[in-house]
C-alpha cells in the first residue's frame, strides 16, 4: 500500500475520532448559542439563578439573615432584618447596613435601627428620616440598643447613653437592668421571601449561558478546552475537505 493511501486512511480514522469528541462541544455551543440569541424573547436576561451550588460556584454565598422583632401592631410587618448589606422592614428594603445590625426598636412614630457605627431613624412605613454616624455625633463603640419610655438607649463601654429622637441629642443616663434588643429567628415565610429577593438581584440565566458558551464557567481551563474544541472543529473541516477531494477517482473524467 502506498504511503499516500496509508496517510489518507490514518487521516480518515482521526477525522472520525475527533468528530465524535467534538460533537459534544458542538451540542453545547449550538444549544447555548440559540438560547443566547433568544435571551430577550425568553426573558433569560431577567430570570435569576436560584441554585445555591451555582451561586456558590460564582463566589456568591448566601449571606446570614439577622432579624429583630418589632412591635406586633405594625401594619407593615413586625420584623427588621439585615440580609447582606440590605435593611428590610418585613419584606421591603428600606436602606443599607454596612456593618452588623445591632438592634432595632419602635417608638410611637419612629423606628430606630442601630448598625455598627450608624443610628438610623425611619417612619413606620420605612421612609428614612435621619442617619447619624459617629462623625455626626453618635457615641463611639455603641454595642446595643433598647427603649426607655420614649428615649432610645445605647450601650457603650463607658455606660448607657440616651438618645432623644425629637431633639437628636445624646445624654448620659444612669440606669441598670436594661433589656437590650436581641436578634431572633424570623418566620420561615419571611426568610424564604428575603432569600428570593436576594437571589433575584444577582446573576441571570443569560450570564450562565454566556459563560457556558465561552467556557468561562469553568475558569481558564474551560476557556482552554473551548479553544481546543474550536481547533478540533477546524481540523475536522479541513480533513473532511481533503479526504473528499483526495478520494481516488474523484476527478477522473467519465469515458
C-alpha positions as CSV (number, residue, x, y, z in Angstrom):
1,X,0.0,0.0,0.0
2,X,1.4,3.4,-1.0
3,X,2.3,5.9,1.7
4,X,-0.3,8.2,0.2
5,X,-3.1,5.7,0.9
6,X,-1.8,4.9,4.4
7,X,-1.8,8.7,5.2
8,X,-5.3,9.0,3.8
9,X,-6.6,6.1,5.9
10,X,-5.0,7.5,9.1
11,X,-6.4,10.9,8.4
12,X,-9.9,9.5,7.9
13,X,-9.6,7.5,11.1
14,X,-8.6,10.5,13.2
15,X,-11.2,12.6,11.4
16,X,-13.9,10.3,12.8
17,X,-12.4,10.2,16.3
18,X,-12.0,13.9,16.6
19,X,-15.5,14.3,15.2
20,X,-17.0,12.1,18.0
21,X,-15.3,14.1,20.7
22,X,-16.1,17.5,19.1
23,X,-19.8,16.5,18.7
24,X,-20.2,17.0,22.5
25,X,-18.9,20.6,22.3
26,X,-20.9,21.3,19.2
27,X,-24.1,20.4,21.0
28,X,-23.2,22.7,23.9
29,X,-22.3,25.5,21.5
30,X,-25.4,25.1,19.4
31,X,-27.8,24.9,22.4
32,X,-26.3,27.8,24.3
33,X,-25.9,29.9,21.2
34,X,-29.6,29.6,20.2
35,X,-30.6,30.3,23.8
36,X,-28.4,33.4,23.9
37,X,-29.8,34.7,20.6
38,X,-33.3,34.4,22.1
39,X,-32.4,35.6,25.6
40,X,-34.6,38.7,25.4
41,X,-37.6,36.8,23.9
42,X,-37.4,34.1,26.6
43,X,-36.6,36.5,29.5
44,X,-33.4,34.8,30.3
45,X,-31.7,38.2,30.9
46,X,-34.1,38.9,33.8
47,X,-34.6,35.3,35.2
48,X,-32.3,34.9,38.2
49,X,-30.2,31.9,39.1
50,X,-31.6,30.4,42.3
51,X,-29.5,27.2,42.6
52,X,-27.3,27.6,45.7
53,X,-24.5,25.5,44.2
54,X,-24.3,27.7,41.1
55,X,-24.2,30.9,43.2
56,X,-21.5,29.3,45.4
57,X,-19.6,28.4,42.2
58,X,-19.6,32.1,41.3
59,X,-18.4,33.1,44.7
60,X,-21.8,34.4,45.9
61,X,-22.6,32.6,49.1
62,X,-26.0,33.1,50.8
63,X,-25.5,35.8,53.5
64,X,-26.6,35.3,57.1
65,X,-30.0,36.7,57.9
66,X,-30.1,38.7,61.1
67,X,-33.6,39.8,62.4
68,X,-35.0,41.7,65.3
69,X,-38.7,41.5,66.3
70,X,-40.6,44.8,66.4
71,X,-43.9,46.0,67.7
72,X,-46.5,43.4,66.7
73,X,-49.0,46.2,65.9
74,X,-47.0,47.5,63.0
75,X,-49.2,47.1,59.9
76,X,-46.1,46.9,57.6
77,X,-44.6,44.0,59.5
78,X,-43.1,43.0,62.8
79,X,-39.5,42.3,61.8
80,X,-36.5,44.4,61.0
81,X,-33.8,42.3,59.2
82,X,-30.4,42.6,57.7
83,X,-29.7,40.3,54.7
84,X,-26.4,41.0,53.1
85,X,-26.0,44.8,53.2
86,X,-29.7,45.4,52.9
87,X,-32.1,46.5,55.7
88,X,-35.6,45.2,55.4
89,X,-38.8,46.1,57.2
90,X,-40.7,42.9,56.8
91,X,-40.1,42.1,53.0
92,X,-39.5,45.8,52.0
93,X,-35.9,47.0,51.6
94,X,-35.6,50.4,53.3
95,X,-31.9,51.0,53.5
96,X,-28.5,49.5,54.0
97,X,-26.3,48.5,56.8
98,X,-22.6,48.2,56.1
99,X,-21.7,46.6,59.4
100,X,-23.7,44.1,61.5
101,X,-27.2,45.0,62.6
102,X,-27.0,45.5,66.4
103,X,-30.6,46.4,67.3
104,X,-34.0,47.8,66.3
105,X,-36.9,49.2,68.3
106,X,-40.2,51.1,67.7
107,X,-41.0,54.5,69.1
108,X,-44.5,55.9,68.8
109,X,-43.9,57.2,65.3
110,X,-40.4,56.1,64.5
111,X,-38.3,53.0,64.0
112,X,-34.7,53.3,65.4
113,X,-32.2,51.0,63.8
114,X,-28.6,50.6,65.1
115,X,-25.9,49.3,62.8
116,X,-22.2,49.3,63.6
117,X,-21.3,53.0,63.7
118,X,-24.7,54.2,62.5
119,X,-28.0,55.0,64.1
120,X,-30.8,55.3,61.5
121,X,-34.4,56.6,62.0
122,X,-37.3,55.5,59.8
123,X,-41.0,56.2,59.7
124,X,-43.3,53.3,60.5
125,X,-43.7,52.9,56.7
126,X,-40.0,52.5,56.2
127,X,-39.1,56.0,54.9
128,X,-35.7,57.2,56.1
129,X,-35.7,60.3,58.4
130,X,-32.2,60.5,59.7
131,X,-28.8,58.8,59.5
132,X,-26.4,59.6,62.4
133,X,-22.9,58.3,62.1
134,X,-20.0,58.7,64.6
135,X,-18.8,61.7,62.6
136,X,-22.2,63.3,63.2
137,X,-22.4,62.8,66.9
138,X,-23.1,59.1,67.6
139,X,-21.0,58.0,70.5
140,X,-18.2,55.7,69.5
141,X,-18.4,52.0,70.2
142,X,-22.1,51.6,70.6
143,X,-22.9,47.9,71.1
144,X,-26.6,47.6,71.6
145,X,-30.0,49.4,71.6
146,X,-33.1,49.4,73.8
147,X,-36.0,51.6,74.7
148,X,-36.8,53.5,77.9
149,X,-40.2,55.3,77.8
150,X,-39.8,57.4,74.6
151,X,-36.0,57.5,74.6
152,X,-33.6,55.2,72.8
153,X,-30.9,53.7,75.0
154,X,-27.5,52.9,73.6
155,X,-25.0,50.7,75.4
156,X,-21.3,51.7,75.2
157,X,-18.2,50.5,77.0
158,X,-18.4,53.7,79.1
159,X,-22.1,53.4,80.1
160,X,-25.6,54.0,78.9
161,X,-26.4,56.9,76.5
162,X,-29.9,58.1,76.0
163,X,-30.9,59.5,72.6
164,X,-33.9,61.8,72.1
165,X,-35.3,61.2,68.6
166,X,-37.1,64.6,68.5
167,X,-34.1,66.8,69.5
168,X,-31.5,64.4,68.1
169,X,-29.5,64.9,71.4
170,X,-27.4,62.4,73.3
171,X,-27.1,62.4,77.1
172,X,-25.5,60.1,79.7
173,X,-28.1,58.1,81.7
174,X,-27.7,56.2,84.9
175,X,-29.9,53.1,84.6
176,X,-29.5,49.5,85.3
177,X,-31.1,46.2,84.4
178,X,-31.8,47.3,80.8
179,X,-33.2,44.7,78.5
180,X,-31.3,45.1,75.3
181,X,-32.7,44.2,71.9
182,X,-31.7,40.7,70.8
183,X,-31.8,39.1,67.4
184,X,-34.4,36.3,66.9
185,X,-35.3,33.7,64.2
186,X,-37.6,35.3,61.6
187,X,-40.6,33.3,60.4
188,X,-39.8,30.8,57.7
189,X,-42.1,32.6,55.2
190,X,-40.1,35.9,55.7
191,X,-36.8,34.0,55.3
192,X,-37.9,32.5,52.0
193,X,-39.1,35.8,50.7
194,X,-35.9,37.6,51.5
195,X,-33.9,34.8,50.0
196,X,-35.9,35.1,46.8
197,X,-35.3,38.8,46.7
198,X,-31.5,38.4,47.2
199,X,-31.2,35.8,44.5
200,X,-33.3,37.8,42.1
201,X,-30.9,40.7,42.3
202,X,-27.9,38.6,41.3
203,X,-26.8,36.5,38.3
204,X,-29.2,35.8,35.4
205,X,-29.5,32.7,33.3
206,X,-28.2,34.7,30.3
207,X,-24.9,35.2,32.2
208,X,-24.7,31.5,32.9
209,X,-25.3,30.6,29.2
210,X,-22.7,33.1,28.1
211,X,-20.1,31.7,30.4
212,X,-21.0,28.1,29.4
213,X,-20.8,29.0,25.7
214,X,-17.3,30.5,26.1
215,X,-16.1,28.0,28.7
216,X,-15.6,30.8,31.3
217,X,-17.9,28.9,33.7
218,X,-15.0,26.5,34.4
219,X,-12.3,29.2,34.6
220,X,-9.2,29.4,32.5
221,X,-9.3,25.6,32.0
222,X,-12.8,25.8,30.5
223,X,-11.7,28.6,28.1
224,X,-8.7,26.5,27.0
225,X,-10.9,23.4,26.4
226,X,-13.3,25.5,24.3
227,X,-10.3,26.8,22.3
228,X,-9.2,23.2,21.7
229,X,-12.8,22.3,20.6
230,X,-12.7,25.2,18.1
231,X,-9.4,23.9,16.8
232,X,-10.8,20.4,16.6
233,X,-13.8,21.6,14.5
234,X,-11.3,23.4,12.2
235,X,-9.3,20.2,11.8
236,X,-12.5,18.2,11.1
237,X,-13.5,20.7,8.4
238,X,-10.0,20.8,6.7
239,X,-9.5,17.0,7.0
240,X,-13.0,16.3,5.7
241,X,-12.5,18.5,2.6
242,X,-9.1,16.9,2.0
243,X,-10.5,13.4,2.3
244,X,-13.3,14.2,-0.1
245,X,-11.0,15.9,-2.6
246,X,-8.4,13.2,-2.5
247,X,-10.7,10.3,-2.9
248,X,-9.3,8.1,-5.7
249,X,-11.1,8.7,-9.0
250,X,-12.8,11.8,-7.7
251,X,-11.5,13.9,-10.6
252,X,-11.4,11.2,-13.2
253,X,-13.4,12.2,-16.2
254,X,-16.1,9.7,-17.3
255,X,-15.1,8.0,-20.6
